[in-house]
Amino acid sequence: MLYLGLFLLVVIAPPLYMWKVAHENNVLSHQLSLQGEQEKVRLFFISDVHLRKISKKMIAQLQGHHFDAVIIGGDFADSRTPIDRIHENLSLLTSLGPTYFIWGNNDREIGEERLKDILQAYHVQIIVNDAVQLPLKNSFWLSAIEDTTVKEYSFEKAFAKIGDQDLVVFIAHNPEVFAKVRAKYRADLMMGGHLHGGQIRFGPYGVHPNGSYRRRDGVMTLVSNGYGTTLVPFRFGAKPQCHIIDIDISSK
């Protein structure tokens, strides 16, 4: 009996714990202050949903907020994702506010045109090498590129419409391009996912850095651990995340 208990503790308990962590609903709140005409802007960002079913309870709790934009930062689906789950997840996210989609490296596994048709059925706007101006008092843009595994991504096109004094949120699924953006273009906030925070990490050690929201070379940068998982349905040391970003714009 002792050996059975030890077996369960050593072999069964760790995977169960990592599975439980992978299915947590952690909504992180971030603040950003910008200069411009007095206005408050609230964004919701979620990336790397993959196979996971978005929590109805989490969405119900978020519906008390007003979101100016709901941003899906890529890898919303992959080859494992049932089509009915994509519909269900989109129905939940679009209930929060106007929704925008950026391609990730796995999304096309279910078929590009197929996913486009589903997104359009839910009035989700796809941003590809382009910028979309939000209907706000300030000139406020969401700028995004094609996924970097597709070699047709263009920073130049993503920033072509944006003026020198405009406010800009730049989104790329893979945050490894952010340094290139900072070197040539101006953004007030950059957001990405893709790395899953390493997904399974031990303290400071992981395949990729843990997610963060911090200033990098003068630009506030959000790198999310993502909401779902890839390869294995486990997480350790890199909790799943989605994000509320409150932007306070003032003339001061």
C-alpha positions in Angstrom: 0.0 0.0 0.0 2.9 2.3 0.8 4.4 1.6 -2.6 1.1 2.3 -4.3 0.9 5.6 -2.6 4.4 6.5 -3.6 3.7 5.5 -7.1 0.6 7.7 -7.3 2.4 10.6 -5.7 5.4 10.4 -8.0 3.8 9.3 -11.3 0.2 10.5 -11.3 0.2 13.7 -9.2 2.6 15.8 -11.3 0.8 15.4 -14.6 -2.6 16.1 -12.9 -1.2 19.2 -11.3 0.3 20.4 -14.6 -3.0 19.7 -16.4 -4.9 21.7 -13.7 -2.5 24.7 -14.1 -2.9 24.6 -17.9 -6.6 25.1 -17.4 -6.5 28.1 -15.1 -8.2 31.3 -16.2 -5.8 34.1 -15.3 -6.8 37.6 -16.5 -3.9 40.0 -15.9 -4.5 43.7 -15.7 -2.0 46.3 -17.1 -1.9 50.1 -17.2 -0.4 52.5 -19.7 -0.4 56.3 -19.7 -0.1 58.1 -23.0 -0.3 61.8 -24.1 -3.2 63.0 -26.2 -6.8 64.2 -25.9 -8.4 63.1 -22.6 -9.7 59.6 -23.1 -9.7 56.1 -21.6 -9.2 53.1 -23.8 -9.5 49.4 -22.7 -8.2 46.5 -24.7 -8.5 42.7 -24.2 -5.7 40.5 -25.6 -5.7 36.8 -25.9 -3.3 34.6 -27.9 -2.4 30.9 -28.4 -5.8 29.5 -27.6 -5.0 26.4 -29.7 -7.2 23.5 -28.7 -8.5 25.0 -25.5 -12.1 25.8 -24.8 -12.5 29.4 -23.6 -14.2 29.6 -20.2 -17.8 30.8 -20.3 -17.5 31.8 -16.6 -14.4 34.0 -17.4 -16.2 35.7 -20.3 -19.3 36.3 -18.1 -17.1 38.1 -15.6 -15.5 40.2 -18.3 -18.8 41.3 -19.8 -19.1 43.9 -17.2 -16.2 45.8 -18.8 -16.4 48.0 -21.9 -13.7 47.0 -24.4 -12.8 49.2 -27.3 -11.1 46.3 -29.0 -10.7 42.5 -28.4 -7.5 41.4 -30.0 -6.8 37.7 -30.9 -3.0 37.5 -31.2 -2.6 34.4 -33.3 -2.8 30.6 -32.9 -6.4 30.8 -32.2 -6.7 27.3 -33.7 -4.6 24.5 -35.0 -5.1 21.1 -36.7 -6.4 19.6 -33.5 -9.2 22.2 -32.9 -12.8 21.1 -33.7 -14.6 23.5 -35.9 -17.5 23.7 -33.4 -15.1 24.8 -30.7 -13.8 27.6 -33.0 -17.3 28.8 -33.4 -18.0 28.6 -29.6 -14.8 30.4 -28.7 -15.5 33.2 -31.3 -19.0 33.6 -30.0 -17.7 34.2 -26.5 -14.9 36.6 -27.5 -17.0 38.7 -29.9 -19.6 39.2 -27.1 -17.0 41.4 -25.4 -16.6 44.0 -28.1 -15.2 44.7 -31.6 -12.8 41.9 -32.4 -9.6 41.8 -34.4 -7.5 38.9 -35.5 -3.8 38.5 -36.3 -2.4 35.3 -37.9 -0.2 32.9 -36.0 1.9 30.1 -37.3 -0.7 27.4 -36.6 -4.0 29.0 -37.6 -3.8 28.0 -41.3 -3.6 24.3 -40.3 -7.4 24.1 -40.5 -7.4 25.9 -43.9 -6.9 29.6 -44.5 -10.1 30.2 -46.4 -12.1 28.1 -44.0 -10.9 30.1 -41.0 -11.4 33.4 -42.8 -15.0 32.5 -43.5 -15.6 31.6 -39.9 -14.0 34.9 -38.7 -16.0 37.0 -41.1 -19.2 35.3 -40.0 -18.6 36.7 -36.5 -17.6 40.1 -38.0 -14.0 39.7 -36.8 -11.6 42.0 -38.7 -8.4 40.4 -39.9 -5.3 42.7 -39.8 -2.6 41.6 -42.2 0.4 44.0 -42.9 -2.0 46.8 -42.2 -3.3 49.2 -39.6 -6.9 49.8 -38.4 -8.0 53.0 -36.8 -10.3 52.6 -33.8 -13.3 54.9 -33.6 -12.0 57.0 -30.7 -11.4 60.7 -30.1 -7.6 60.2 -30.6 -6.1 58.9 -33.7 -5.5 55.4 -32.3 -4.3 52.5 -34.5 -3.9 48.8 -34.2 -1.0 47.8 -36.5 -0.1 44.2 -37.3 1.9 42.1 -39.6 1.4 38.7 -41.2 2.9 35.8 -39.2 6.6 35.7 -39.7 6.6 32.1 -40.9 4.9 33.5 -44.0 7.7 35.5 -45.7 5.3 38.1 -47.0 5.1 40.1 -43.7 5.8 43.9 -44.1 6.5 46.4 -41.3 6.4 49.1 -44.0 2.8 48.3 -44.9 1.8 47.9 -41.3 2.9 51.5 -40.5 2.2 53.2 -43.8 -1.1 54.9 -42.7 0.1 56.0 -39.3 1.1 59.7 -38.6 3.9 60.9 -36.4 1.6 62.0 -33.6 -0.8 59.1 -33.8 -1.1 56.5 -31.0 -0.1 53.0 -32.0 -0.5 49.5 -30.7 1.6 47.1 -32.7 0.8 43.4 -32.7 2.8 40.4 -34.0 2.2 36.8 -33.1 6.0 36.2 -32.7 7.5 38.9 -30.3 11.0 38.1 -31.6 10.4 40.8 -34.3 9.8 43.6 -31.8 13.5 44.7 -31.8 13.3 45.3 -35.6 10.2 47.4 -35.1 11.7 49.5 -32.3 14.8 50.1 -34.5 12.8 51.8 -37.3 9.2 52.6 -36.3 7.4 54.2 -33.4 4.8 52.3 -31.3 3.3 53.1 -27.9 2.6 49.5 -27.0 3.7 46.2 -28.6 1.9 42.9 -28.0 2.6 39.3 -28.9 2.5 35.7 -27.7 3.8 32.5 -29.5 6.4 31.6 -26.9 3.9 30.2 -24.3 6.4 31.4 -21.6 8.2 28.1 -22.3 5.0 26.3 -21.1 7.0 24.0 -18.8 9.8 25.7 -17.0 11.7 25.2 -13.7 12.3 28.5 -12.0 14.3 30.8 -14.4 14.9 27.9 -16.8 12.7 27.2 -19.8 12.8 26.9 -23.6 11.5 30.5 -23.9 11.3 33.4 -21.4 8.3 33.7 -19.2 5.7 36.2 -20.3 6.0 39.8 -19.2 4.7 43.4 -19.4 7.6 45.8 -19.2 9.3 48.6 -20.9 11.9 47.5 -23.5 14.1 50.1 -25.1 11.5 52.8 -24.2 8.4 50.9 -25.4 5.9 49.1 -23.2 5.9 45.5 -24.4 3.4 42.7 -23.5 4.6 39.2 -24.2 1.8 36.7 -23.2 2.2 33.2 -22.0 -1.0 32.5 -24.0 -4.2 30.8 -23.0 -3.8 27.3 -24.4 -1.1 24.7 -24.9 0.8 23.0 -27.7 2.3 19.5 -28.0 1.2 18.5 -24.4 -1.8 19.8 -22.4 0.4 20.7 -19.4 1.9 23.8 -17.9 4.4 24.3 -15.1 6.0 27.6 -14.1 4.3 29.4 -16.9 0.7 30.0 -16.1 -1.9 30.6 -18.9 -2.8 34.2 -19.4 -5.1 36.7 -21.1 -4.9 40.4 -20.6 -6.8 43.6 -19.9 -4.9 46.7 -20.9 -6.2 50.0 -19.6 -4.8 53.0 -21.4 -5.2 56.4 -19.8 -4.7 59.2 -22.4 -4.3 62.8 -21.1 -2.7 66.0 -22.2 -0.4 66.1 -19.2 
